Amino acid sequence: MNIIIDLSAPIFFILLCIGSGIGWLLWRRNHWKFRYWLIPIFLCYTLLLLQLTVFPIRIFDKENLDKIWQGAGKYVVFYQLIPFASIKNYFLGSALVQLVGNIVLLSPLAVFSEIFLRQRPKAWIVVLGVSAVSLLIEITQLVINLTTQYPNRVADVDDLILNILGIVISVIITRGISKSKKIRKALHRIFYH
């Protein structure tokens, strides 16, 4: 028996509605300063992030798992811990989409932290906090792989490196944009009451 745990469209929609409803209740009670429509956007981003980094999770019974290991045993990889090995392969294999995707993947979290947090945190705190999310994703991928004995997603140190690069770029751009009074005023009208 094989099981695939996935975040299908109906489940995605149900989680988005439930999360948005809970967000709306909290937003109404706490009188948060940001506009409500940011909550469903953040939840949608979070669910898409989970879909891209964790799901689907494949669980095979012992018989099928043995067949997989017999056919591809030495090629099965649960993790990659050599820095810049995957990045080099992205360039050699023309997989620049993967490279850019890993850079951009967590950048929105840096932007959301700027919007949602009442007091503007120092840049290094944002970078450290969002980098911790990247590390958590890679550890989760590794734990899932070791638990299921199947490489659902490869935990890769280069993903962590590229995610952190994207976070730093996002923080620099966000902080640079916020220095302009006109842009800051326009963004304030868009995101806050």
Backbone as CSV, one residue per row, in Angstrom:
resi,resn,N_x,N_y,N_z,CA_x,CA_y,CA_z,C_x,C_y,C_z
1,MET,0.841,-1.179,0.000,0.000,0.000,0.000,0.891,1.249,0.000
2,ASN,0.591,2.175,-0.876,1.335,3.425,-0.964,0.413,4.577,-0.578
3,ILE,0.962,5.538,0.136,0.186,6.700,0.570,0.895,7.958,0.075
4,ILE,0.113,8.868,-0.458,0.657,10.170,-0.852,-0.099,11.240,-0.077
5,ILE,0.621,11.972,0.737,0.033,13.078,1.495,0.358,14.343,0.722
6,ASP,-0.691,15.039,0.296,-0.481,16.222,-0.530,-1.428,17.333,-0.096
7,LEU,-1.100,18.514,-0.484,-1.922,19.684,-0.207,-2.727,19.960,-1.474
8,SER,-3.813,19.212,-1.656,-4.625,19.335,-2.868,-5.375,20.662,-2.876
9,ALA,-5.936,21.008,-4.024,-6.638,22.287,-4.174,-7.787,22.450,-3.172
10,PRO,-8.662,21.437,-2.970,-9.733,21.627,-1.967,-9.197,21.829,-0.554
11,ILE,-8.177,21.067,-0.178,-7.599,21.226,1.164,-6.944,22.599,1.287
12,PHE,-6.236,23.023,0.237,-5.613,24.346,0.196,-6.678,25.422,0.432
13,PHE,-7.790,25.328,-0.290,-8.865,26.319,-0.188,-9.491,26.314,1.206
14,ILE,-9.742,25.126,1.751,-10.333,25.025,3.091,-9.396,25.643,4.132
15,LEU,-8.105,25.293,4.070,-7.135,25.866,5.015,-7.030,27.381,4.864
16,LEU,-7.081,27.866,3.622,-7.019,29.304,3.382,-8.242,30.000,3.980
17,CYS,-9.429,29.423,3.806,-10.653,30.021,4.356,-10.655,30.003,5.886
18,ILE,-10.283,28.856,6.453,-10.250,28.756,7.916,-9.209,29.727,8.485
19,GLY,-8.011,29.724,7.921,-6.960,30.632,8.386,-7.339,32.088,8.222
20,SER,-7.982,32.418,7.104,-8.406,33.801,6.871,-9.483,34.206,7.863
21,GLY,-10.395,33.280,8.169,-11.435,33.564,9.156,-10.858,33.809,10.539
22,ILE,-9.929,32.949,10.938,-9.270,33.133,12.234,-8.473,34.442,12.223
23,GLY,-7.788,34.706,11.116,-7.047,35.968,10.982,-7.956,37.173,11.084
24,TRP,-9.142,37.080,10.475,-10.092,38.194,10.530,-10.547,38.436,11.962
25,LEU,-10.851,37.349,12.700,-11.269,37.500,14.102,-10.164,38.137,14.941
26,LEU,-8.950,37.667,14.768,-7.829,38.255,15.515,-7.598,39.705,15.096
27,TRP,-7.705,39.976,13.818,-7.513,41.332,13.301,-8.542,42.282,13.910
28,ARG,-9.804,41.837,13.990,-10.864,42.684,14.563,-10.658,42.922,16.055
29,ARG,-10.203,41.907,16.778,-10.036,42.034,18.240,-8.805,42.840,18.615
30,ASN,-7.721,42.661,17.883,-6.455,43.308,18.255,-6.258,44.665,17.610
31,HIS,-7.140,45.010,16.674,-7.033,46.302,15.974,-5.642,46.488,15.373
32,TRP,-5.181,45.447,14.686,-3.907,45.561,14.002,-3.954,46.704,13.022
33,LYS,-2.842,47.344,12.812,-2.776,48.535,11.971,-2.775,48.214,10.480
34,PHE,-2.296,47.032,10.089,-2.223,46.719,8.664,-3.596,46.321,8.127
35,ARG,-3.755,46.410,6.822,-5.027,46.089,6.181,-5.269,44.575,6.202
36,TYR,-6.545,44.208,6.339,-6.899,42.797,6.499,-6.501,41.944,5.295
37,TRP,-6.583,42.463,4.089,-6.317,41.648,2.898,-4.902,41.080,2.879
38,LEU,-4.017,41.603,3.715,-2.664,41.052,3.805,-2.642,39.667,4.462
39,ILE,-3.612,39.382,5.327,-3.650,38.092,6.014,-3.898,36.946,5.026
40,PRO,-4.952,37.010,4.170,-5.114,35.919,3.194,-3.940,35.806,2.221
41,ILE,-3.324,36.918,1.854,-2.159,36.860,0.963,-1.005,36.138,1.665
42,PHE,-0.781,36.459,2.921,0.270,35.791,3.690,-0.029,34.298,3.843
43,LEU,-1.280,33.953,4.140,-1.654,32.543,4.276,-1.497,31.796,2.958
44,CYS,-1.893,32.421,1.868,-1.747,31.809,0.554,-0.266,31.555,0.260
45,TYR,0.568,32.545,0.542,2.014,32.387,0.350,2.548,31.239,1.207
46,THR,2.122,31.178,2.464,2.592,30.135,3.380,2.185,28.746,2.885
47,LEU,0.943,28.607,2.428,0.485,27.314,1.920,1.235,26.930,0.643
48,LEU,1.472,27.894,-0.232,2.255,27.613,-1.442,3.694,27.230,-1.083
49,LEU,4.247,27.889,-0.079,5.595,27.560,0.381,5.657,26.114,0.876
50,LEU,4.643,25.705,1.640,4.587,24.316,2.105,4.460,23.350,0.930
51,GLN,3.647,23.711,-0.054,3.478,22.856,-1.225,4.794,22.702,-1.989
52,LEU,5.551,23.776,-2.070,6.806,23.733,-2.819,7.942,23.041,-2.063
53,THR,7.921,23.103,-0.751,9.071,22.617,0.007,8.838,21.320,0.770
54,VAL,7.603,20.980,1.090,7.343,19.808,1.929,6.492,18.758,1.202
55,PHE,5.430,19.188,0.571,4.501,18.249,-0.056,4.846,18.012,-1.514
56,PRO,4.472,16.898,-2.100,3.800,15.742,-1.519,4.777,14.860,-0.746
57,ILE,4.233,14.158,0.220,5.001,13.192,1.000,4.531,11.802,0.569
58,ARG,5.472,11.015,0.079,5.150,9.658,-0.378,5.606,8.651,0.674
59,ILE,4.680,7.775,1.038,4.976,6.722,2.005,4.709,5.386,1.312
60,PHE,5.745,4.562,1.217,5.634,3.276,0.541,5.635,2.146,1.560
61,ASP,4.927,1.064,1.225,5.005,-0.115,2.075,6.372,-0.773,1.868
62,LYS,6.699,-1.718,2.728,8.039,-2.326,2.712,8.366,-2.974,1.371
63,GLU,7.395,-3.634,0.772,7.640,-4.336,-0.488,8.020,-3.350,-1.604
64,ASN,7.252,-2.299,-1.761,7.551,-1.296,-2.800,8.825,-0.519,-2.482
65,LEU,9.058,-0.263,-1.209,10.271,0.445,-0.816,11.508,-0.401,-1.143
66,ASP,11.402,-1.699,-0.920,12.515,-2.591,-1.279,12.780,-2.573,-2.784
67,LYS,11.727,-2.533,-3.589,11.885,-2.474,-5.045,12.578,-1.173,-5.462
68,ILE,12.190,-0.083,-4.828,12.816,1.210,-5.138,14.304,1.150,-4.806
69,TRP,14.622,0.619,-3.635,16.013,0.553,-3.206,16.835,-0.378,-4.086
70,GLN,16.224,-1.462,-4.569,16.935,-2.382,-5.463,17.239,-1.720,-6.797
71,GLY,16.275,-0.958,-7.300,16.438,-0.337,-8.616,17.337,0.884,-8.606
72,ALA,17.281,1.659,-7.537,18.017,2.929,-7.539,18.760,3.172,-6.242
73,GLY,19.084,2.123,-5.523,19.681,2.238,-4.196,20.836,3.205,-4.078
74,LYS,21.825,3.101,-4.951,22.993,3.969,-4.807,22.729,5.397,-5.300
75,TYR,21.617,5.590,-5.992,21.294,6.926,-6.488,20.326,7.683,-5.571
76,VAL,19.808,7.012,-4.553,18.859,7.639,-3.634,19.627,8.566,-2.696
77,VAL,19.232,9.831,-2.676,19.917,10.839,-1.869,18.901,11.518,-0.954
78,PHE,19.195,11.522,0.350,18.324,12.180,1.324,18.774,13.608,1.620
79,TYR,20.056,13.864,1.459,20.590,15.186,1.794,21.839,15.453,0.960
80,GLN,22.194,16.739,0.876,23.387,17.177,0.153,24.051,18.227,1.027
81,LEU,25.217,17.909,1.566,25.872,18.792,2.534,27.142,19.457,2.010
82,ILE,27.447,19.305,0.741,28.648,19.922,0.172,28.272,21.316,-0.349
83,PRO,28.796,22.371,0.281,28.441,23.722,-0.155,28.817,23.975,-1.622
84,PHE,27.911,24.609,-2.318,28.055,25.060,-3.713,28.045,23.932,-4.745
85,ALA,27.869,22.678,-4.334,27.809,21.572,-5.304,26.549,21.663,-6.161
86,SER,25.406,21.891,-5.538,24.155,22.018,-6.295,24.156,23.286,-7.131
87,ILE,24.689,24.368,-6.579,24.738,25.630,-7.314,25.559,25.457,-8.586
88,LYS,26.679,24.769,-8.477,27.508,24.487,-9.656,26.722,23.657,-10.672
89,ASN,25.991,22.668,-10.190,25.184,21.834,-11.083,24.051,22.625,-11.738
90,TYR,23.502,23.616,-11.032,22.461,24.458,-11.627,23.009,25.182,-12.855
91,PHE,24.230,25.707,-12.723,24.843,26.412,-13.850,25.219,25.452,-14.975
92,LEU,25.786,24.310,-14.623,26.205,23.342,-15.641,25.009,22.704,-16.345
93,GLY,23.947,22.485,-15.607,22.765,21.827,-16.171,21.712,22.784,-16.669
94,SER,22.039,24.050,-16.740,21.089,25.083,-17.193,19.795,25.063,-16.386
95,ALA,19.912,24.870,-15.089,18.748,24.872,-14.199,18.694,26.188,-13.435
96,LEU,18.784,27.283,-14.175,18.788,28.601,-13.537,17.458,28.915,-12.861
97,VAL,16.374,28.280,-13.328,15.072,28.481,-12.685,15.137,28.002,-11.240
98,GLN,15.775,26.872,-11.026,15.941,26.341,-9.671,16.782,27.291,-8.823
99,LEU,17.823,27.833,-9.410,18.710,28.769,-8.715,17.944,30.026,-8.306
100,VAL,17.277,30.630,-9.267,16.515,31.862,-9.002,15.352,31.569,-8.049
101,GLY,14.715,30.415,-8.234,13.607,30.043,-7.350,14.032,29.956,-5.899
102,ASN,15.199,29.381,-5.644,15.688,29.298,-4.264,16.062,30.658,-3.705
103,ILE,16.515,31.559,-4.558,16.834,32.915,-4.094,15.553,33.668,-3.734
104,VAL,14.528,33.506,-4.540,13.281,34.269,-4.367,12.345,33.634,-3.334
105,LEU,12.482,32.352,-3.085,11.517,31.579,-2.297,11.110,32.218,-0.967
106,LEU,12.043,32.644,-0.159,11.724,33.186,1.165,11.782,34.712,1.240
107,SER,12.082,35.356,0.124,12.139,36.826,0.112,10.848,37.482,0.593
108,PRO,9.665,36.953,0.220,8.438,37.587,0.723,8.329,37.596,2.244
109,LEU,8.934,36.627,2.925,8.867,36.630,4.396,9.553,37.855,4.986
110,ALA,10.634,38.293,4.365,11.308,39.512,4.834,10.395,40.718,4.647
111,VAL,9.675,40.753,3.539,8.744,41.861,3.276,7.574,41.807,4.255
112,PHE,7.008,40.613,4.455,5.899,40.481,5.405,6.330,40.873,6.813
113,SER,7.559,40.565,7.204,8.014,40.946,8.541,8.056,42.461,8.682
114,GLU,8.427,43.151,7.608,8.433,44.620,7.631,7.016,45.173,7.787
115,ILE,6.045,44.510,7.188,4.665,44.995,7.219,3.986,44.640,8.537
116,PHE,4.130,43.392,8.986,3.357,42.895,10.121,3.885,43.320,11.487
117,LEU,5.189,43.457,11.631,5.730,43.763,12.948,5.547,45.232,13.275
118,ARG,5.066,45.494,14.467,4.760,46.881,14.846,6.012,47.731,14.937
119,GLN,7.025,47.180,15.589,8.288,47.906,15.655,9.202,47.323,14.589
120,ARG,9.819,48.183,13.852,10.681,47.729,12.765,11.936,47.088,13.351
121,PRO,12.108,45.788,13.117,13.285,45.115,13.676,14.552,45.496,12.917
122,LYS,15.667,45.288,13.563,16.949,45.524,12.890,17.075,44.536,11.734
123,ALA,17.802,44.932,10.708,17.932,44.114,9.497,18.501,42.734,9.814
124,TRP,19.496,42.656,10.691,20.108,41.372,10.998,19.136,40.442,11.698
125,ILE,18.190,40.993,12.465,17.181,40.166,13.138,16.233,39.560,12.112
126,VAL,15.837,40.351,11.107,14.973,39.843,10.033,15.705,38.737,9.274
127,VAL,16.948,38.988,8.910,17.729,37.992,8.175,17.869,36.714,9.004
128,LEU,18.190,36.847,10.273,18.353,35.683,11.139,17.030,34.925,11.305
129,GLY,15.939,35.651,11.522,14.633,35.018,11.721,14.155,34.254,10.494
130,VAL,14.257,34.875,9.327,13.799,34.218,8.101,14.769,33.091,7.715
131,SER,16.046,33.260,8.014,17.013,32.180,7.768,16.687,30.961,8.627
132,ALA,16.177,31.194,9.830,15.767,30.092,10.698,14.611,29.316,10.053
133,VAL,13.729,30.015,9.352,12.638,29.346,8.626,13.225,28.443,7.542
134,SER,14.219,28.945,6.824,14.877,28.144,5.784,15.515,26.892,6.386
135,LEU,16.209,27.057,7.494,16.831,25.915,8.168,15.772,24.911,8.623
136,LEU,14.664,25.416,9.146,13.567,24.551,9.584,12.996,23.749,8.412
137,ILE,12.874,24.376,7.245,12.380,23.676,6.061,13.331,22.544,5.684
138,GLU,14.624,22.827,5.666,15.601,21.797,5.290,15.619,20.654,6.309
139,ILE,15.523,20.969,7.584,15.484,19.925,8.620,14.207,19.095,8.477
140,THR,13.087,19.754,8.205,11.825,19.040,7.999,11.930,18.082,6.824
141,GLN,12.532,18.543,5.724,12.715,17.671,4.565,13.550,16.449,4.934
142,LEU,14.621,16.656,5.672,15.483,15.545,6.077,14.747,14.570,6.987
143,VAL,14.002,15.088,7.954,13.261,14.220,8.884,12.213,13.408,8.124
144,ILE,11.508,14.043,7.189,10.521,13.311,6.387,11.202,12.211,5.581
145,ASN,12.340,12.528,4.960,13.075,11.533,4.173,13.514,10.351,5.035
146,LEU,14.071,10.638,6.193,14.558,9.563,7.062,13.404,8.755,7.646
147,THR,12.284,9.410,7.907,11.121,8.707,8.456,10.477,7.795,7.415
148,THR,10.304,8.299,6.193,9.646,7.519,5.143,10.613,6.602,4.409
149,GLN,11.917,6.803,4.616,12.966,6.064,3.904,12.866,6.244,2.393
150,TYR,12.355,7.405,2.003,12.218,7.738,0.588,12.555,9.225,0.430
151,PRO,13.355,9.582,-0.580,13.743,11.000,-0.737,12.643,11.845,-1.375
152,ASN,11.694,12.276,-0.559,10.619,13.128,-1.063,11.176,14.457,-1.567
153,ARG,11.956,15.121,-0.761,12.674,16.350,-1.107,14.077,16.221,-0.530
154,VAL,15.065,16.574,-1.287,16.443,16.463,-0.809,16.770,17.684,0.052
155,ALA,17.194,17.448,1.278,17.653,18.532,2.149,19.031,18.962,1.641
156,ASP,19.141,20.224,1.228,20.336,20.681,0.520,20.890,21.934,1.180
157,VAL,22.173,21.911,1.523,22.812,23.074,2.126,22.806,24.259,1.154
158,ASP,22.847,23.986,-0.140,22.824,25.074,-1.118,21.469,25.788,-1.158
159,ASP,20.396,25.058,-0.891,19.090,25.711,-0.779,19.124,26.741,0.348
160,LEU,19.735,26.345,1.456,19.873,27.246,2.601,20.703,28.472,2.221
161,ILE,21.814,28.261,1.539,22.680,29.369,1.117,21.923,30.328,0.187
162,LEU,21.230,29.768,-0.804,20.499,30.607,-1.768,19.324,31.314,-1.110
163,ASN,18.626,30.633,-0.187,17.534,31.281,0.541,18.042,32.478,1.338
164,ILE,19.161,32.305,2.032,19.728,33.396,2.833,20.166,34.547,1.931
165,LEU,20.750,34.233,0.782,21.115,35.281,-0.184,19.881,36.076,-0.596
166,GLY,18.794,35.379,-0.899,17.549,36.049,-1.275,16.981,36.902,-0.155
167,ILE,17.096,36.415,1.067,16.607,37.170,2.228,17.408,38.458,2.389
168,VAL,18.720,38.357,2.289,19.579,39.544,2.420,19.247,40.560,1.320
169,ILE,19.113,40.099,0.093,18.765,40.999,-1.020,17.417,41.662,-0.758
170,SER,16.447,40.880,-0.296,15.111,41.415,-0.013,15.143,42.473,1.083
171,VAL,15.906,42.214,2.140,16.005,43.189,3.236,16.683,44.469,2.742
172,ILE,17.743,44.344,1.955,18.444,45.527,1.425,17.498,46.351,0.545
173,ILE,16.754,45.685,-0.341,15.828,46.405,-1.219,14.712,47.054,-0.411
174,THR,14.132,46.291,0.529,13.035,46.819,1.348,13.486,48.025,2.162
175,ARG,14.647,47.914,2.791,15.150,49.031,3.597,15.532,50.215,2.713
176,GLY,16.060,49.936,1.528,16.415,51.014,0.606,15.191,51.768,0.123
177,ILE,14.127,51.029,-0.211,12.889,51.657,-0.674,12.275,52.504,0.431
178,SER,12.326,52.004,1.662,11.673,52.719,2.762,12.381,54.027,3.132
179,LYS,13.566,54.264,2.592,14.268,55.518,2.882,13.678,56.690,2.108
180,SER,12.989,56.405,1.011,12.345,57.465,0.236,11.015,57.830,0.902
181,LYS,10.846,59.101,1.245,9.627,59.530,1.931,8.393,59.342,1.055
182,LYS,8.503,59.640,-0.240,7.358,59.498,-1.138,6.919,58.044,-1.248
183,ILE,7.888,57.165,-1.423,7.559,55.741,-1.544,7.001,55.223,-0.224
184,ARG,7.596,55.642,0.885,7.119,55.206,2.196,5.680,55.660,2.428
185,LYS,5.353,56.885,2.008,3.979,57.384,2.151,3.012,56.572,1.299
186,ALA,3.406,56.282,0.064,2.549,55.502,-0.838,2.328,54.094,-0.277
187,LEU,3.384,53.463,0.203,3.262,52.122,0.774,2.415,52.141,2.043
188,HIS,2.538,53.188,2.829,1.726,53.308,4.037,0.235,53.358,3.686
189,ARG,-0.109,54.093,2.624,-1.507,54.162,2.188,-2.001,52.795,1.704
190,ILE,-1.127,52.016,1.060,-1.516,50.709,0.529,-1.682,49.677,1.650
191,PHE,-0.735,49.623,2.580,-0.699,48.531,3.541,-1.358,48.826,4.890
192,TYR,-1.519,50.097,5.243,-2.015,50.414,6.585,-3.251,51.282,6.514
193,HIS,-3.919,51.365,7.651,-5.146,52.192,7.735,-4.825,53.646,7.636
